Amino acid sequence: MASNMKKNSFFIIILSLSSCFLFADTLDSSLDVLPNSQLISPRPPPPGFVPPPLHPARVVLETRRLSEGVYALMANTPFNDNAGFIVGAEAVLVIDSHFNGAMGRQIIEAVRRVTDLPIKYLLNTNAFGDHVFGNYVFPEDTQIVAHQSTLDSLSMSSVEGMSRTMARTVGGDLSVFEGVKLRVPDVGFNDRWKVDLGDRVVEMYWFGSGMSPHDSVVYVPDSKIAWTGNLIFGDGSIPWARSGGLEEYRKTLVRLAETVEPVTIVSGHGNIASGDIVTKYIDYLNETINIAEESLEARITANDLVSEARVPLAYSIRPELQNLMTGFHRWNLRAAYEEALDKKK
């Protein structure tokens, strides 16, 4: 098991180094090239791409009880980070720590309004700062768990570098990162991690690369509720193949569908969705791959394919996400086109 984890971690780090993209819409050569999933790519974003708006100012996490002992913490503004927590008979488990210390403390306060049980576990669903920068405000005895690639990536990163890379998502306001201390997960898992909180089992899975090489899924089997981090963006959205290929993303979602059966999905960003969004995401990726391959065969250039593209109406994008998802779609089309070119070589 240990040797498999080391091989897996090495592969993921190499994948991060070779295929990850910047959140920005221009390339800033002054930025550090980081050993993190938020690495800079020489490829500029496509026309119309809008960085996800993630500034945490005025964000309130609204507590929603999804089932007995299972709570989503939903951002009150579109596309800001969500979180959640699960209460067992003996302990509490939290999913993601949000953008900074203030948001991390907001999560802890939400837990304390429900229970006085200790927060024994904090799970990080990926290595992005908006999911892990609140880690440091949790109790010292809270065990932080993540996929091994997330642990390895964060171990080689810095708050300064990650903050600069994410600057465009907060309108360049680096003050939101003031005081943040990078607290790296304590435990890394390979494919699956499981814990019993006392009459409540929680599982964490890594099914493969998606939006990033680190995307993990938290699943509560008895209530069939899943937290998907950045792998799925919630109701009325499409995937964003930011850090890799669409074919691998599709395979990851197929493995998810074959392993767990979520009825309710709490995404890392966006609205709560029903479990059938997994199938919709797979359908979208298949269609986008096919469009790119057919365009290549028809000698349509990547620029012509991408420049005016719109998300097909069948995917019912929420009105407040139209511009963001249009940018994601164009990014995905270009990535799929490049994959099609690679197949031709």
N, C-alpha and C positions, 0 to 999 in steps of 0.2 A: 504493500500500500504506500509506504513512504517513498519508494523509488518511483512509483507511478506519479505521485504528487510532484516530485522534483522534475520529471520529464514533462509533465503537464505544465508546470510553472514556467519552465524554460521555453516551451513552445509558445505560451501566451505572451511572454515578454518579447520574444522575437516578433510575434504578430503585431504587438503594440508598436514596436519600433519601426515596422515597415509599412503600416497601413492606416495610421490614425490621423484624424483631421482636426483642424482648429475650429472653435466655436465662432470665430469672427468672420466678417465678410470681406476683410482685406488681410493681406499677409504682412505682419510686422516683423522685420528682420532683427529687431532688437530683443525679441523674446527668446528665452532660453529654449533649447531643445531638451525636453524633460524625459526621464525614463518613466513615463506615466502614460495612461491611456489617453491623455489630453495632449498628445504630441502635435507638433506643427507639420503640415504637409505642404509641399510646394504648390499643390493644386489649389487655385482660388475657388471659392464657392461659386455656384452657378448664378446666372442673372435672377434677381428677385429673391435671393435667399435672405432670410431674416434670422439673426441669432435668436434663440429662445429667450424671451424676457423673464429673467429669474430674480430680479432685485427683490430682496426680502422685506423692504420697508413697507410697513402697514399690512403685512401678511398676517392673518389670523388663522390658526389651525383649528378648524371646527371638528369637534369630537362626534363621530357617528357610530352608534352601536349597531354592528352588523349581525351579531348573534351573541349568545351568552358568553361573556368574557372576551369578545373579539371586537376591537374598535379601530376604525379608520380615523386618521387625522387629516382632514382635507383642507387644502389651501383655499382661502376665500377669493383669490384672484386667479384668472386663467393662466394655467401652465406653470405656476409656482409649484414647488415640491410638496408632495404629500408624504405622510409617514403613517405610523400605526403602532398599536401595542396589543398584546395578548396576555390575558390574566389567567393563571392556573390556580390551583389550590395552595401552592407553595411559593410561587414566584411570578414575576412579570418579565416578558420579553418585548423589546422595542424594535421596530423596523425603521432603520435610517435615522440619522441625527440632524439632518437639515444643514443650513447654509453657514451658520456661525453660532457663537455661544448663546446669543439671545434666542435664536430659534430652537436650539437644543434645550434651553431652560423652559421654553414654552411647551415642549414635548413632555418634559419631566413634570411640569405643573399639571398638564392634562391627565397624566397617569395618577398623580396624587389626588385629583378630584374624584377618582374612581376607587382607588385602593391604596392602602399603606404597605402592601407587600413589597419586598425588595425587588428592584430592577436588576435581575441576575444576568440577563443577556441583552446585548445590543447587536443587531445584525446589520451589516452594511451590504446593500445590494449591488454596489459597484464602487469604482475608485474615484468618482468625480467629487469635487469639493462640496457641491451642493447637497451631497448625500452623506458626507463624512466629517465636514468641518465642525459639526457640533459634538463630535465624539468626546472632546476633552472636558466637557462640563458634566458628564455622567460620573457616578460614584466610582472610586478607584477599584472597588471590588466587582464592578460590572464587567463581565467577560464579553469582549467584542469579537464577533465571529464574522468571517467573510470567506469568499472563495480564495484559494491560495494565490491566484494571480492578482487579486485585489491587494492582498497583504504584501506581496512582493513589490507591486507597483508603488504603493504608498511608502514602503520602506526606502525607496530610492528617490522620493519626491520631497518637495518643500512647499510650505504655505506660500512663500513669495512667488515661486515659479507657477504653481497651480493658480494662484490669484490672478497673475498677469495673463495667463492663458484664458481665464474665464471673464476677463474684464468687459468684453463686449456684451456679455449677457446681463451685466448690471449697469450698462450705460457708462462704463469707465469709472464708476465710483468704487475705488478700492477701499474706501473707508468701511465698507460692509465686512471686510476681512480683518479689521483691526482687533488685536487681542487673540486671534485664533491660534491655537497650538495644535500641531498635527499629531493626533493620537492614533497610532497604527493598530489594527486589529491584533488581538492576542492569539487567536486560533484561525488557522486556514484549513479549509476542507477541499477535497478533490472533486467528487461528483455529487455527494449527498452528505448532509449533516442532519442529525435528529436529536430532539431533546424532549423530555417529559417535564412539564412545569407543575405537575400534580393534577392528575385527571384531565390533562390537556396536552396532547402531543403536537409539536410543531416540527416541520421538515423544511430544509433548505436545499435547493438543487442548483447545479450548474449544468445546463443543457448544451452549451456551446456559445459561440460568438453571435451577437445580434447587433444592437446599437453600438456596443463596445465589446471587447474581448472578455469583459468581466461580469456581464449581466447575470444576476442570480435571481431565483424565484423562491419566495417564502410561501409555504402552503400549510393550511390548517385542515387536516383530513376530515375531522368530524363535522366541520361546517362547510367544507369545500370552498373556502375562501383563499385567494392567492394575492400576494403582493408581487408585482412583476418588475419593479424598478423601471429602468429605461427600455426594457424589452418590449413593452406594450404601453402606449401613451393614453389609453382610456377611450371612452365612448366618443365616436365622431372623429377619429384620428387615423393616420396611417403610420407605418414604421418609418424610421430614419436609419438607413444603413451608413451611419457616420464613419465607422471605423473598419469596415470590411466589405465583403461581398454579399449580394442578395441571395445567392444560392446557399451559402453557409447560414445566413439568417433564417432562410426557409427551413433548412434541416433542423436548426435549433428549435423552431416552433413546432415542427412535426414531432420531435422528441418530447417536447413539453406535453403536447396533446396525447401522446401515447403513454405517458407516465402518470399524469395527474388529471383530475376532472373538475376544474374549478367551475362553480356556478356563478361566483362573484369575483371580479378582479379589481383590485385597488392598484392603480398604476402609479409610477413614480411622479408623473405629471399628468394633469388632466382629470377627467371625470371618472367615476366608478363605472365599470362596464360589466356586461354579462359575459359568461364564459365563451359564448360563440364568437367573440371578437378574435379569438385565436385563429379560427377558421377564416375569418375575413382577412386577417393579416396574411395568412398563407396564400389566399386567393389573390390578394393584391400583389404580393411578391412574384407569384407565378405569372400574372398578367404583365407586370413591369418587365420581367425577364424576357417574355415573349415579344413585347413591343420593341425592346432594344435589339433583339436578335433579328426580327423582321426588318427593322429600320436599317441595320447594317447590311443585310442582304439586298435591300432596295437602294443602297448607296446614299442613304440620307446621312448627313454628317451629324456628329454628336451635338454641335452647336445648334443646328436647325431643329434637331429632335427636342432639345432641352429648352431653348430660349422662350417659347410661348406655351409650354406644356401646362396643362391644368389637371388636377386630380379627377379621374373619372367619377361621374355623378353617383355611380353605384356604391361608392364608399361613404356617402352621406357625411361629409365633413361638417362639423359644427361651425356656425357662422363666425364665432369669435376666434376660430383657429384657421380660417381660410388662408390668410397670407402666410402664416407659419407653415401650414401643411403644403401649400404650393411650393415653397422653397424646399421642403423635405422631398416632395415628389420629383422635382427637377434634379436634386442631388442623387436620388435613387436611380433615376433614368440614366444619368451620366455614369454612375457606378456600374449599372447593368450593361451599358454600352461598352465600357472598358472590359468588363468580364467577357462579353461576346467577342471582342477583339482578341483577347488572350486565348480564347478557345480556337481561334483561327490560326494561331501561330504554330 
